[in-house]
């Protein structure tokens, strides 16, 4: 390496912070520094880069300056030949680096991966944080700012989220130039929503967080819908109603102000036809009059089926705000951290549990068939 080689110098000037890191961290940092410097030399025409195969059939290929990695198999090494140097600097890749477009970004940022599959839309997002905070759980738990959202993708996947989610995550990471090593935490939607969709999301998130050895945080899917509406400029008293299947909805009331979103009611599941009665009862519980039960906006994918029921309750928001979004997942309040203990939000029994409970209740004289669905006096179902 020529004289004057100084790998990201400031990292070595912080009162011995480098010496307090582990041996593995030091090696990883030094390798990253070397690659960054080699890439800079190649851009200036001061060195040439070759990718050398070390397998049985030895071969060499030129690597263009400024693009050190594309897809690098385990059986290859990067060999940089620097003029006027005493030797050759080699680095053997051990983790199959995937399309690292800007190696220097690894020293500046880490990322939070968020996704949700609770209903008909698969939402994926990347949030950016300072790399120095990637091991601080308190920092990771704080919601991202709008300016820190690096990438957002939503794709409709009717009953096919299990085949869409991972490929969509890979696409988002590749397009953003982010490797899996740069993920500092995973955030997932906990529901409520489709039971199968919530389980797919939670299982994938737990597996990813465990494999990457990073914290796993959960957010309410309905909170994410409300926060996306906030980001799009919606303000006022808002009713979010998500589709719960079986002619039911998941309704929640929110206050959306300039400062953010405040949840007013807990998760619940009600018959769609009983949603107006539920809303009136929720307002009474908040100490407000239920006579004028009308909201500034009504949104949520429950409106796809039940728009005629919710239209009298307030102005129907634009359809683009009904489904969960990656932006909302990063903005919403997080809980948890341990992949082993984070739990989904179901609000009621599954169909299989319902059938088993009915069967057992019949054998025991037909008592206690309560399902968790809240029925109101004069219910139409």
Secondary structure, DSSP 8 states (H G I E B T S, - for coil): --TT--TTGGGG-STTTGGGS-HHHHHHHHHHHHHHHHHHHHHTTSEEEEEEE-SSS--EEE--TT---SB--TTEEEEEEETT-SS-EEEE-SS--B--S-GGGGGTEEEEEEEE-SSSEEEEEEEEEEGGGTT-HHHHHS---GGGEEEEEEEE-TT-HHHHHHHHHHHHHHHHT--GGGEEEEEEE--SS-HHHHHHHHHHHHHHHHHHT-EEEEE-HHHHHHHHHHHTT--EEEEEEEE-STTEEEEEEEEEETTEEEE-S----EEGGGHHHHHHHHHHHTT--STT--EEEEESTTHHHHHHHHGGGEEE--GGGSS--HHHHHHS--EEE-TTT-----SS--HHHHHHHHHHHHHTTS-----S-B--TT---
